[in-house]
Amino acid sequence: MSTVAIEYNTPRMLALRVTDDAIVAELSDGRSVSVPLAWSWRLSDATPEQRNHFELIGSGLGAHWPEIDEDISVAGMLHGGPARHPHIAKAA
C-alpha cells in the first residue's frame, strides 16, 4: 500500500502584487518573497492591467493570470528559476 505525505506547513500566498521589476508574494508564514519580473516572460510582456488581473489558486498555493495563461506557485518562487522564453533558441 502506498501513501501520500501531505505537507500541512506549506506556505500559502495571502496577497500578491506585480511591480515594474518584481513579483511579490505575502506568505502565510509571515515572509514576503519576491522574484524578478523577468522570471516570467509572459508577465514581462503583459500590460499593467493584465499583470493586475490574477486570482489566487489552490487555496493560495499559486496564482493564475487568465488573460496571459500564466501560473506561478509559491514553490516556484521559493525554489525555482526563470521560465525560458520559447522564442529564444537553445545555446549549443
BELWOZI-V692506 format. One record per residue. RES is the residue in three letters. PHI is phi in radians with two decimals (* if undefined). OMEGA is omega in whole degrees, 0 to 359 (* if undefined). D_CENTER is the distance of its C-alpha to the mean C-alpha in Angstrom with 2 decimals. Layout:
BEGIN
res: <RES;RES>
phi: <PHI;PHI>
omega: <OMEGA;OMEGA>
d_center: <D_CENTER;D_CENTER>
END
This chain:
BEGIN
res: <MET;SER;THR;VAL;ALA;ILE;GLU;TYR;ASN;THR;PRO;ARG;MET;LEU;ALA;LEU;ARG;VAL;THR;ASP;ASP;ALA;ILE;VAL;ALA;GLU;LEU;SER;ASP;GLY;ARG;SER;VAL;SER;VAL;PRO;LEU;ALA;TRP;SER;TRP;ARG;LEU;SER;ASP;ALA;THR;PRO;GLU;GLN;ARG;ASN;HIS;PHE;GLU;LEU;ILE;GLY;SER;GLY;LEU;GLY;ALA;HIS;TRP;PRO;GLU;ILE;ASP;GLU;ASP;ILE;SER;VAL;ALA;GLY;MET;LEU;HIS;GLY;GLY;PRO;ALA;ARG;HIS;PRO;HIS;ILE;ALA;LYS;ALA;ALA>
phi: <*;-1.79;-2.22;-2.02;-1.44;-1.87;-1.58;-1.43;-1.67;-1.11;-1.13;-2.11;-1.33;-1.73;-2.66;-2.57;-2.51;-2.10;-1.74;-1.20;-2.16;-2.60;-1.89;-2.13;-2.04;-1.69;-1.77;-1.15;-1.61;1.67;-1.41;-1.94;-2.14;-2.32;-2.27;-1.07;-1.00;-1.09;-1.12;-2.08;-1.12;-1.14;-1.22;-1.07;-1.46;-1.39;-1.34;-0.98;-1.12;-1.16;-1.10;-1.53;-1.79;-2.43;-2.37;-1.33;-2.17;1.05;0.97;1.63;-1.28;-2.93;-2.37;-2.28;-1.90;-1.14;-1.21;-2.08;0.94;-2.06;-2.30;-2.34;-1.86;-1.04;-1.02;-1.12;-1.19;-1.40;-2.21;-1.58;-2.63;-1.08;-1.38;-1.34;-1.29;-1.14;-1.60;-1.68;-1.18;-1.16;-1.30;-1.32>
omega: <178;178;178;178;177;180;182;182;179;178;180;175;173;180;182;174;178;178;178;185;190;170;188;180;171;186;183;179;176;179;166;183;176;173;179;177;180;177;178;181;179;178;178;181;185;174;176;179;178;179;182;180;181;174;174;183;177;182;177;177;180;179;181;175;187;184;183;178;179;175;176;181;173;180;178;178;183;189;188;180;182;174;177;175;184;183;179;183;176;175;182;*>
d_center: <34.30;30.65;28.33;24.61;23.41;21.06;19.24;19.84;18.58;14.92;13.16;11.52;9.68;12.76;11.69;9.11;10.40;10.08;13.18;15.13;13.93;10.65;7.35;8.83;8.39;11.78;12.18;15.15;16.84;17.32;14.98;13.02;10.34;9.42;8.58;10.59;9.88;11.74;9.13;8.19;11.75;11.24;9.94;12.59;15.12;14.45;16.79;16.12;16.96;14.45;11.62;12.98;13.38;10.57;11.09;9.87;10.63;12.37;13.83;10.69;9.20;6.07;5.94;7.96;9.71;13.13;14.96;13.07;11.94;8.26;5.87;2.40;4.41;6.25;8.34;6.38;5.89;9.49;11.07;9.61;10.51;10.45;10.53;14.24;15.57;18.00;20.74;21.01;23.70;23.55;25.63;28.90>
END
